[in-house]
C-alpha cells in the first residue's frame, strides 16, 4: 500500500510538471501564433486525440447538447483566457490567480470558520499579486487570469454533469471540440496563416499532449490510488510548479512578495483540500 501511494504521488507530480512545462513552452509560441492561435491549436489537437480514443456519438437530445455545449464553452474560455494572461504576466502569477476558481468551488456553501480562513488567505495572496495601484503588473493580464478562474469554476461544475451524462471520456472529447470552435475566431485573428505552418503545428501538437492528454491520464491513474484529500493537497502545488517552470523555461524571476503570495495561495488551497468536510 505504501509503495502504491508513493507511485500515485509521483504520478500527480509528473502531471503537474508536464502541464506547467507545456504551458511554459506554449508561451514561447505566442509571438508567431498569439495566445488565441496557440489555445485553438492545443484544443483542436487534444480533441483529435480524444475523438480517436473515445469515438463519441453526436448528441441528439437537447439536454445532452446543452451539457456538452456548456462544458465546451467553459473549457475553451478557460484555455484562451489563461493563455492571454500568460502573455501579459508571469506564468506562476497567472496560474496562482487562476487557482482561486477551484479553491472557491471547494469551500462554497461551507459554514466552517476554518474554510473562511483559507479563502481570506488566498484572497490576500491574490491581492498581493495583483498589486492594485502599484502599476508593477499588467492589469489586463490579471483580469484574464480571474476570467480563467471563473471559467475553471464552470468547468468543474460542467465536468461533473458531463461525466454523469456521457460514457467514459466521450463527453470530454465532444467538449474539447466545441472548445476549439469557441476559440477559433481569436485564433484566426491572432495567428492567421501561421495556423498552417508545419513546424508550429508540430510544436503545438507536442504541447497539447504535454498540457492536456498526458496530465489528465496521469491524474486519473493517481485518483485510483489516493484519497481525494491527499490528491487535492498535491494539486495545490500547481502554482509553485508553474512558477518553477516559468523560471526554468522562460527565465521569469519573481521577487519575494510574489513568491510569498504564491505560497499563501498554495497553503490556502492545500488547507481547504486537506480539511474539507466534503
N, C-alpha and C positions, 0 to 999 in steps of 0.2 A: 504493500500500500504506500509506504513512504517513497519508494523509487518511482511508482506511478505518478504520485503527486509532484515529485521533482521534475519528471518529464513534462507534466502539464504546465508547470510554472515556466519551464524552458520554452514551451510552445507559445505561451502568451507573450513572453518577452521577445521571442523571434517574430511574432506577428506585429508587435509594436514597432520593432526595428524596421521590418520590411515596409510597413505602412508609412512611417515618417521619412525613411530614406527615399522611398519612392516619391513622396511629396516634395522632398528637397530637390531631387533631380527634375521633377516637373517644373519647378521654379526656373531652372536653367533654360527651359524651352519657351519661356514667356516672351522673350524678345522676338522670336520667329512666329509663334502661334498666338500669343496673348493668353491670358487666363481662360477666356471663353473657348478658344480653339483647343487648348490642352484639356480642359474639362470635357468638351464634347467628344474628342477622340478617346479619352480614357473611358468614358461611359459607353461609347459605341463598341470599343474592343471588348470591354467586360461583358456587355450584352451579347456579343457574338459568342464568346466562350461559354457563357451560361446557357444560351439557347442551344448550343451544340451538346451540352451536358444533359439538360433537362427537357428539351423539346416541348415547351409549353403549348397548350392549345389556346387559341384566341377566345377570350371570354365572350359570351353572347348575352348573358343576363346583365341587366342594368346594375345590380348591386356589385357584381364582380368587376364590371368596368369602372365603377366609381372607386372601388378599393384599389385596384391596380393603378388607376389614373392618379389617385391621391398619393399613393406611395411613390409613384414615378416622379410627380411634381416635387415632393419633398426631397427625394434623392437627387434630382437634377439641381434644385436650388441650393441644396447643401453643398454639393461639389463645386458648383460655379462660384458661389459666394465665398467659400473658404479659399479658393484659388485667387479670387480678386483681392482678398485680404492679404494673402501671402505675397502678392505682387507689390504691396504697399508697406507692410510691416513685417518684422522678423517672424520666421516660421514658428518659433517657440511661443511668441506672444500671441499669434493668431490662433494656434491650437489651444492655448490656455483659455483665451476668451471664449472660444467655441465650446469648451468643456462645461460652460455654465448650463448648457442645454440638458445633457443627461443628468447633471447634478440636481437641477430643479425637478426633473421628472422623478428622481429618486425620493425627494422629500415633499413634493406637493401633496397636500392633504394630511400630512403628519401633524400631530399636535404635541409631539415630544419636544421639550425645550432644547434638547441636545441637537436636534435637526436644525433648529433656528441658529444655533451657534455655527454649524457648518455653512449655512447659507450666508451669514454675515461675514465669516472668514473669507469665503470665496468672493463675495461682493467687494470686500476691502482689497483683495488681491487684484481683481479686475479693474477697480478704480485706480489703483496704483499703476497698473499697466497702461491704462488709457490716458493718464496724466492730463486730466481736464484743465484747460487754461495754461498748461505748460508749453504746448506747441512743439514738444520733442518727438511726438509720434503722429503719424498721419491719421486724422480723424475719420476720413472715409474708409481707411483700412479697418479701423476699429468698428465702424458701422457694418461693414461687410462681415466681419467676424461675429458680431452679435446676430446678424441675419442668419449666418450659418448655425449659430446656437439654437435659434428659434426653429430653423428647418430640421435640426437634429432632434428636437423635441417631437416635431410632427413625424419624423422618420421612425422614431421608437414606437409611437402610437400606431402608425400605419403598418409597420412591420409585424406587429402582433396580430392585427386584423388580417393581414395578408397570409401569415402563416396558418391562421385558422380557416382560411377560405380556399387556399390553393395547396395542392400536394407538393411535398419536397421543396425544391428551390425554384419551382416553375413560376411562382408569383414574383420572386426576386428577378428572374430573367425578364419577365414582362415589364416590371417596373424599371429595370435598368434601360431597356429600350425606350420606354416613354421618357425617362430622364434625359437620355441623349437627344431626343426630339425637342425637349424643353430648352436645352442649352444650344441647340443647333443655330438659331439666329445669332446669338452672341458669338459663336464660333466662326460663322461665315463673315460677320462684320470685322472681327478682330484678326482672323487668320487669312481669309481669302483663299488664294491659290496655294498657300503653304499647306493647306489640309491634304493636298495630294502629293506632297514631296515624299519619296520613298524613305529617305533617311530619317525624317521626322516621324513618319508613320511607324517605323521600326522602333524608334526610341519610346514613343508613347505606348506602343503595344507592351514593351517591357515594363513600363511604369504601371500600366493597367494590371498586369499580372502581380507586380510587387505591392500595389496600393489597394487592390480590390480582391482578386481571386485568391492569392496566397494567404493574406492575413485572415480573411473570412473563414477559409478552410481550417487554418491552424486554431483559430478561436473556437470553432465548433468542436474540434477534437479535444481541446482543453476543457471545454464545458462538460464533456462526458466524464471527466476525471476530477473536477474541482467543485467544491461548494460555491454557490453563487456569490456569497460574500467575499470569499478569497479571490475569485475571478474579478469582482468589482474593484477590490483594492489594487490588484495588479494592473488593471486597465487604467487606474487613476495615475499611473506613471507616464501616460502618453504625453502630457505637456513637457515633462522633463526629457523624455526621449526625443521629442520634437526639437527642443532647444539644443540638445546634443547634435542631432542631425543637421540643424541649421548651422552650427559652428563648424562641424567637420566637413560638410559638403559645400556650404555656401560661404563659410568664413564669417558668419554673423556672430559678433561678440555682444553679449548682454552685460549690462552693468549690474552692480549689487542690488539696486532697487528692483530691476526686472526679475532677477533671479529670486529675490525674496518674495516677490508677488507670485511667481510661478510656484514656489514652494508652498505658499499659503493655499493656492487652489488645489494643488496635489494633496495636501493634508486634509483639506475640506472634503474632497471627493473620496479619498480613502476612508475618512472617518464616516461619511454618510453610507458608504458601502459596507464597512465592517460592522457598524452598529445599527444597520437598518432592521426595523422590526417587521419588514415585509419581504 
